[in-house]
Amino acid sequence: MSRRSNAPIFWLLFGAGGMLAALLAPALVLVTGLAAPLGWPFGADFMSYPRMLAFAQNWIGKGFIFVVISLFAWHAMHRIFHSLHDVGVHSGAVAKLVCYGVALVLTGVVLFGLLAVGG
């Protein structure tokens, strides 16, 4: 009898996070790090606190924030887990538990935070 692996679940989260990071991260850096502080092209209050709070209170905004942060976290922790071997740490059950546990905790923190925002 062959034993089933849970690896496809982690590879799915890694792949989804990687694709999202490749597509959205440059745009997010451009908008939040350059365009919004300079007030270009939408004005100085484009990313003001009241607007961002309203975005985080909307269910579409909550979904976007949750997906982006949680998939970025799963992608990063999966990459770190598989990079441990390169720095001389043999990835065993403890490393897997720590890496994927951190991603799970971050996902829970984001979910709790978004639910606490209300809306």
SULVENVEN-V624926 format. One line per field, one symbol per residue. ss: DSSP state (H for helix, E for strand, - for the rest). A space follows every 10 residues. Layout:
ss->???
//
This chain:
ss->------HHHH HHHHHHHHHH HHHHHHHHHH HHHHHHHH-- --------HH HHHHHHH-HH HHHHHHHHHH HHHHHHHHHH HHHHHHH--- --HHHHHHHH HHHHHHHHHH HHHHHHH--
//
